[in-house]
Amino acid sequence: MKTWKSFVKRNIEWMILSAVLFFLHVLYLFLIGRTGDDLIYAGILDLCIITAAVCMAYIRYYRKVRYLKGILQQPFSGELKLPETEDLTEELLGQLAENANIERQLAVSAAARQQSEMKDYYAKWVHQIKTPIAGLQLLLQMERGEQENAESGERMTEEYHIKQLQNLTDMEEELFRIEEYVGMALQYQRLNSNSNDYILKQISLDTVIREVIHKYARIMIRRKIRLHYEKTNVSVISDEKWLAFVLEQLLSNAVKYTQGGELTIEVQEEPQQIWLKIRDTGIGIRSEDIPRVFEKGYTGFNGHEDKRSTGIGLYLCRDALQKLGHTIRIQSEIGEGTVVTVGFYKDTIDVRD
């Protein structure tokens, strides 16, 4: 019944036109003096023709509706096969449905790819986090053994105190690495979410730099890295939390691949831009690896040497900086060191709380 009502509503104009033509035909025959039998015969013939046309149109419409209902009841396979169109309106509706289907497939594909990348990252992250945890367990076992030896009556020597201090320092470094990896995982999740987590405002570049330096101070002292940095009064428009995360990643990489060298942080101001440069004297990056260091999961030669590397840090840095409207580039030579440059534009924006 619902299909019939829909059919009538769809073809009401043609039905009214057919009824009017039927009436005019009979009226015409009456006016020219045809007999009653002729009028009845003509009327029955017209009704048969109209009824046959309506039945054929309804059957075709009913089959199309039943086919579409069958498609709706079946699980979606990714390919949409619509019945043949009969007019321009149906053709346009079919194109809209096809475009919507394509957009849906692209969205599903993007979601699946993002989910796959997320799984790959967290699989790497789990293996990455195991290293400092295993290191902590080993250090605790060593500490427990030395403590038991000391309690068994052995004399507490200066060498024992040095070992104990060394173990505590190692524990602090492993805990620091765990904290670093957990922070990276949280930022990775936020960066891939749809929520807008950016708060742009005028911030002091010196404040952010000093906080990051303080965080890595112990690691740099232990690695005997000499730091060169002069106070700056430059301010930039950025998100303080995300900018601090980016600088932490860049400083972490510089410290990781520099042993007993120098690390320089400098700020250069130009009429249109502000440049923040982090320069180290570490092992450097091969020239063939530089174009790909910002790709997700790419570790390069240095990453293969360092099994803890996931190739996510620089990818997160570039993605976050692009969303903040900043730039980043890397210059490096093997054996000479690396220079990472972050660029800030001086364009003013409307900052609202």
C-alpha positions as CSV (number, residue, x, y, z in Angstrom):
1,M,0.0,0.0,0.0
2,K,2.8,2.4,0.8
3,T,4.5,1.7,-2.5
4,W,1.2,2.4,-4.4
5,K,0.7,5.7,-2.5
6,S,4.3,6.7,-3.4
7,F,3.7,5.7,-7.0
8,V,0.5,7.8,-7.2
9,K,2.2,10.8,-5.6
10,R,5.1,10.5,-8.0
11,N,2.8,10.3,-11.1
12,I,-0.2,12.3,-10.0
13,E,0.2,14.9,-12.8
14,W,0.2,12.2,-15.5
15,M,-2.9,10.5,-14.0
16,I,-4.8,13.8,-13.9
17,L,-3.8,14.5,-17.5
18,S,-4.9,11.0,-18.6
19,A,-8.3,11.5,-16.9
20,V,-8.8,14.9,-18.6
21,L,-7.9,13.5,-22.0
22,F,-10.3,10.6,-21.4
23,F,-13.1,13.0,-20.6
24,L,-12.3,15.3,-23.5
25,H,-12.3,12.4,-25.9
26,V,-15.7,11.1,-24.8
27,L,-17.1,14.7,-24.9
28,Y,-15.8,15.2,-28.4
29,L,-17.4,12.0,-29.7
30,F,-20.7,13.1,-28.0
31,L,-20.6,16.6,-29.6
32,I,-20.0,15.3,-33.1
33,G,-23.1,13.1,-32.8
34,R,-21.7,9.6,-32.2
35,T,-24.1,7.0,-30.9
36,G,-24.2,5.8,-27.3
37,D,-22.5,2.5,-28.2
38,D,-19.6,4.4,-29.8
39,L,-19.2,6.4,-26.7
40,I,-19.2,3.4,-24.5
41,Y,-16.8,1.5,-26.8
42,A,-14.4,4.5,-27.0
43,G,-14.5,5.0,-23.2
44,I,-13.8,1.4,-22.4
45,L,-10.9,1.4,-25.0
46,D,-9.4,4.5,-23.4
47,L,-9.7,3.1,-19.9
48,C,-8.0,-0.1,-21.0
49,I,-5.1,1.8,-22.5
50,I,-4.7,4.0,-19.5
51,T,-5.0,1.1,-17.1
52,A,-2.4,-1.0,-19.0
53,A,0.0,2.0,-19.0
54,V,-0.5,2.6,-15.3
55,C,0.0,-1.1,-14.5
56,M,3.2,-1.3,-16.6
57,A,4.6,1.8,-14.9
58,Y,3.6,0.6,-11.5
59,I,5.2,-2.9,-12.0
60,R,8.4,-1.2,-13.1
61,Y,8.3,1.2,-10.1
62,Y,7.5,-1.7,-7.7
63,R,10.5,-3.7,-9.0
64,K,12.8,-0.8,-8.5
65,V,11.6,-0.2,-5.0
66,R,11.9,-3.9,-4.1
67,Y,15.5,-3.9,-5.5
68,L,16.4,-0.9,-3.4
69,K,14.9,-2.4,-0.3
70,G,16.9,-5.5,-0.9
71,I,20.1,-3.5,-1.1
72,L,19.3,-1.8,2.2
73,Q,18.7,-5.2,3.9
74,Q,22.0,-6.6,2.7
75,P,25.3,-5.9,4.5
76,F,27.2,-3.1,2.8
77,S,30.0,-4.5,0.7
78,G,31.6,-1.2,-0.4
79,E,30.2,-1.2,-3.9
80,L,26.8,0.5,-4.5
81,K,24.9,-0.9,-7.5
82,L,21.8,1.3,-8.2
83,P,19.1,0.4,-10.8
84,E,19.1,2.1,-14.2
85,T,17.9,5.6,-14.1
86,E,14.8,6.7,-16.0
87,D,15.1,10.5,-15.9
88,L,17.6,13.3,-15.1
89,T,16.4,13.6,-11.5
90,E,17.2,10.0,-10.8
91,E,20.5,10.3,-12.5
92,L,21.5,13.2,-10.4
93,L,20.3,11.5,-7.2
94,G,22.3,8.4,-8.3
95,Q,25.4,10.6,-8.7
96,L,24.9,12.1,-5.2
97,A,24.5,8.7,-3.7
98,E,27.7,7.5,-5.5
99,N,29.6,10.6,-4.3
100,A,28.4,10.0,-0.8
101,N,29.5,6.4,-1.1
102,I,33.0,7.4,-2.3
103,E,33.3,9.9,0.6
104,R,32.2,7.2,3.0
105,Q,34.8,4.7,1.6
106,L,37.5,7.4,1.9
107,A,36.5,8.1,5.5
108,V,36.5,4.4,6.4
109,S,39.8,3.9,4.7
110,A,41.3,6.9,6.5
111,A,40.0,5.7,9.8
112,A,41.4,2.2,9.2
113,R,44.7,3.6,8.2
114,Q,44.9,5.8,11.3
115,Q,43.9,2.9,13.5
116,S,46.6,0.7,11.9
117,E,49.2,3.4,12.4
118,M,48.1,3.8,16.0
119,K,48.4,0.1,16.6
120,D,51.9,0.1,15.0
121,Y,53.0,3.0,17.1
122,Y,51.8,1.5,20.4
123,A,53.3,-1.9,19.5
124,K,56.6,-0.1,19.1
125,W,56.0,1.9,22.2
126,V,55.4,-1.2,24.3
127,H,58.7,-2.6,23.2
128,Q,60.3,0.8,23.7
129,I,59.0,1.1,27.3
130,K,60.2,-2.4,28.2
131,T,63.9,-1.3,27.9
132,P,63.9,1.2,30.8
133,I,61.7,-1.0,32.9
134,A,64.0,-4.0,32.4
135,G,66.9,-1.6,33.2
136,L,65.3,-0.6,36.4
137,Q,64.6,-4.2,37.4
138,L,68.3,-5.0,36.8
139,L,69.5,-2.0,38.8
140,L,67.2,-2.9,41.7
141,Q,68.5,-6.4,41.7
142,M,72.1,-5.1,41.7
143,E,71.3,-2.7,44.5
144,R,69.6,-5.4,46.6
145,G,72.6,-7.7,46.1
146,E,75.0,-5.1,47.2
147,Q,72.8,-4.1,50.1
148,E,72.7,-7.8,51.3
149,N,76.5,-8.0,51.0
150,A,76.8,-4.9,53.1
151,E,74.4,-6.2,55.7
152,S,76.2,-9.5,56.0
153,G,79.1,-7.8,57.7
154,E,81.3,-6.5,54.9
155,R,82.8,-3.2,55.4
156,M,81.1,-0.2,53.8
157,T,83.8,1.0,51.5
158,E,83.9,4.2,49.4
159,E,83.6,2.0,46.3
160,Y,80.3,0.7,47.5
161,H,79.0,4.3,48.0
162,I,80.1,5.2,44.5
163,K,78.3,2.1,43.0
164,Q,75.2,3.0,45.0
165,L,75.2,6.5,43.8
166,Q,75.8,5.3,40.2
167,N,72.8,2.9,40.5
168,L,70.6,5.7,41.8
169,T,71.6,7.9,38.9
170,D,70.9,5.1,36.4
171,M,67.5,4.6,38.0
172,E,66.7,8.3,37.7
173,E,67.7,8.2,34.0
174,E,65.6,5.1,33.3
175,L,62.6,6.7,35.1
176,F,63.1,9.9,33.0
177,R,63.0,7.8,29.8
178,I,59.8,6.2,30.9
179,E,58.3,9.6,31.6
180,E,59.5,10.8,28.2
181,Y,57.9,7.9,26.4
182,V,54.6,8.2,28.2
183,G,54.5,11.9,27.4
184,M,55.2,11.2,23.7
185,A,52.4,8.6,23.6
186,L,49.9,11.0,25.1
187,Q,50.9,13.8,22.6
188,Y,50.6,11.3,19.8
189,Q,47.1,10.4,20.8
190,R,46.1,14.1,21.1
191,L,47.6,15.0,17.8
192,N,45.6,12.3,16.0
193,S,42.3,13.2,17.8
194,N,39.8,15.5,16.2
195,S,39.6,17.9,19.2
196,N,41.3,21.3,19.0
197,D,43.9,21.2,21.7
198,Y,45.7,24.4,20.7
199,I,45.7,27.6,22.8
200,L,47.5,30.4,20.9
201,K,48.9,33.3,22.9
202,Q,51.9,35.5,23.3
203,I,54.6,33.5,25.2
204,S,58.1,34.1,26.2
205,L,60.5,32.0,24.2
206,D,63.1,32.3,26.9
207,T,60.8,30.8,29.6
208,V,59.9,27.7,27.5
209,I,63.6,27.2,26.5
210,R,64.8,27.4,30.1
211,E,62.1,24.9,31.3
212,V,63.2,22.4,28.7
213,I,66.9,22.9,29.5
214,H,66.2,22.4,33.2
215,K,64.4,19.1,32.4
216,Y,67.4,17.7,30.5
217,A,70.1,19.3,32.7
218,R,71.0,16.1,34.6
219,I,71.2,14.0,31.4
220,M,73.5,16.6,29.8
221,I,75.8,16.8,32.8
222,R,76.0,13.0,32.9
223,R,76.9,12.9,29.2
224,K,79.4,15.7,29.7
225,I,77.6,18.0,27.1
226,R,78.5,21.7,27.3
227,L,75.4,23.9,26.8
228,H,75.6,27.4,25.3
229,Y,72.5,29.6,25.6
230,E,72.0,33.3,26.1
231,K,68.9,34.8,27.5
232,T,66.5,36.2,24.9
233,N,63.6,38.7,25.3
234,V,61.8,37.5,22.2
235,S,58.1,36.5,22.4
236,V,56.2,34.4,19.9
237,I,52.6,33.6,19.2
238,S,52.2,29.8,19.9
239,D,50.8,27.2,22.1
240,E,53.1,26.9,25.2
241,K,52.4,23.3,25.9
242,W,52.9,22.0,22.3
243,L,55.9,24.2,21.8
244,A,57.5,22.9,25.0
245,F,56.8,19.3,23.7
246,V,58.5,20.1,20.4
247,L,61.6,21.6,22.0
248,E,61.8,18.6,24.4
249,Q,61.8,16.2,21.4
250,L,64.5,18.2,19.6
251,L,66.7,18.5,22.7
252,S,66.2,14.8,23.5
253,N,67.5,13.9,20.0
254,A,70.4,16.3,20.3
255,V,71.4,14.8,23.7
256,K,70.8,11.2,22.6
257,Y,73.2,11.4,19.7
258,T,75.8,13.7,21.3
259,Q,78.4,12.3,23.8
260,G,80.9,14.7,25.4
261,G,80.3,17.4,22.8
262,E,78.5,20.8,22.7
263,L,74.9,21.9,22.3
264,T,74.0,25.5,21.4
265,I,70.6,27.1,21.5
266,E,70.3,30.5,19.8
267,V,67.4,32.8,18.8
268,Q,67.7,35.0,15.8
269,E,65.2,37.8,15.0
270,E,64.4,39.1,11.6
271,P,61.9,41.7,10.4
272,Q,59.3,39.0,9.4
273,Q,60.4,35.9,11.2
274,I,62.1,34.5,14.4
275,W,64.4,31.6,14.2
276,L,65.1,29.2,17.0
277,K,68.2,27.0,16.3
278,I,69.3,24.0,18.2
279,R,72.9,23.0,17.2
280,D,74.8,19.9,18.4
281,T,78.1,18.3,17.7
282,G,76.8,14.8,17.6
283,I,77.1,12.0,15.1
284,G,75.0,13.8,12.5
285,I,72.5,12.4,9.9
286,R,73.3,10.9,6.6
287,S,72.3,13.1,3.6
288,E,70.1,10.5,2.1
289,D,68.2,10.2,5.4
290,I,67.5,14.0,5.9
291,P,64.6,14.2,3.4
292,R,62.7,11.4,5.2
293,V,63.4,12.2,8.9
294,F,60.0,13.7,9.3
295,E,58.1,10.7,8.0
296,K,56.1,8.6,10.5
297,G,58.1,5.6,11.6
298,Y,61.2,6.4,9.6
299,T,64.3,5.9,11.8
300,G,67.1,6.0,9.2
301,F,70.7,4.7,9.8
302,N,70.9,6.2,13.3
303,G,67.6,4.6,14.2
304,H,68.8,1.2,13.2
305,E,71.9,1.7,15.4
306,D,69.7,2.8,18.3
307,K,67.1,0.1,18.8
308,R,65.0,2.3,21.0
309,S,64.1,4.7,18.2
310,T,60.5,4.6,16.9
311,G,60.7,7.3,14.2
312,I,57.8,9.2,15.8
313,G,59.4,12.1,17.6
314,L,60.3,14.3,14.6
315,Y,57.0,13.4,12.8
316,L,55.1,14.7,15.8
317,C,57.3,17.8,15.9
318,R,56.6,18.7,12.2
319,D,52.9,17.9,12.5
320,A,52.4,20.0,15.6
321,L,54.4,22.9,14.2
322,Q,52.5,22.9,11.0
323,K,49.2,23.1,12.8
324,L,50.6,26.0,14.9
325,G,51.7,27.8,11.7
326,H,55.4,27.3,12.4
327,T,58.2,25.8,10.2
328,I,61.0,23.3,10.8
329,R,64.1,22.2,8.9
330,I,67.2,20.2,9.5
331,Q,70.8,20.5,8.3
332,S,73.3,17.9,9.2
333,E,76.7,16.4,8.3
334,I,78.0,13.0,9.4
335,G,80.6,13.5,12.2
336,E,80.0,17.3,12.3
337,G,76.6,17.5,14.0
338,T,73.1,18.7,13.3
339,V,71.2,22.0,13.2
340,V,67.4,22.1,13.7
341,T,65.8,25.4,12.9
342,V,62.2,26.3,14.0
343,G,60.7,29.3,12.4
344,F,58.0,31.6,13.8
345,Y,56.1,34.2,11.8
346,K,55.6,37.6,13.3
347,D,52.1,38.0,11.8
348,T,49.6,39.3,14.4
349,I,46.5,37.2,15.1
350,D,43.4,37.7,17.1
351,V,44.1,35.8,20.3
352,R,41.0,35.0,22.4
353,D,40.8,33.3,25.8
